[in-house]
């Protein structure tokens, strides 16, 4: 199935912490020989903003709405770590300086005043994944396509909600659920993705496989036959289509199967979407403040006419220059 070459999206939704982490890793690699911490942190922020611009340029319009979904500091990450100590442990890697994470809060403040088409979403007790469904329900219709951007396979479930919702995992664009099936041999519907992540694990969330090396054919059979993990646990031992050696392995890993399934579950959100949505607004003076404070290179729109003319002895006027 060939993807239309001119496909564009009026709405783009970004897993902000996921993209931020990718920027952290990228900048950490580039800065191995650097001893200038400020330089490292500056690059994390500027790289994030640059990648967002590239995403909008490639997949959106000039006025496309960009939704930034954030994990709340009191989100299920902490609850899930009670289930599994390794959950998202890459975010707490001892080799990554804590200061990197301090820039995330600063980055969000910059986003708030960066552009009129930016929107921030976060909700106490929820991760970014949990906000995808209510956002799609509220904003996607026959006229408005939405592109979801995250390496987290959880986001693929939205492909079954609407033909106007597509998923990009930074390597492949799944613009139709048939594309997903061609790669994974199943549709991202019901609890199939949850079963898949439960048994196979998910490197993006540091979830290890519950049953290592389970054959794909067997896993697909389980996913097609069972839609509830509790029912599966009760009935798998009597299932004649599951080989005995794998019944033993499933039994040995029963607790890991159940804990993994909890880790990949979503929170049901009852609050009105407006209560956890913040519409950003371009504010050049505020942007100048943050960029100057963090020693970030000014963008052209932030530079006063006087500064462009190298007349630094004059006090900048209140009116600013937009190029």
Buried (B, 14 or more C-beta within 10 A) or exposed (E): EEEEEEEEBBBBBBBBBBBBBBBBBBBBEEBEEEEEEEEBBBBBBBBBBEBBEEBBEEBBEEEBBBBBBBBBEEBBBEBBBEBBEEBBEBBBEEEBBEEBBEBBEBBBEBBBBBBEBBBBBBBEEBBBBBBBBBBBEEBBEEEBBBBBBBBBBBBBBBBBBBEBBBBBBEEEBBBBBEBBBEEBEBBBBBBBBBBBBBBBBBEBBBBEBBBEEBEEEBBBBBBEBBBEBEEBBEEBEEBEEBEEEBBEBBEEBBEBBBBBBBBBBBBEBEEEBEEBBBEBEBBBEBBBBBBEEBEBEEBEEBBBEBBEEEEEEEEBEEEBBEE
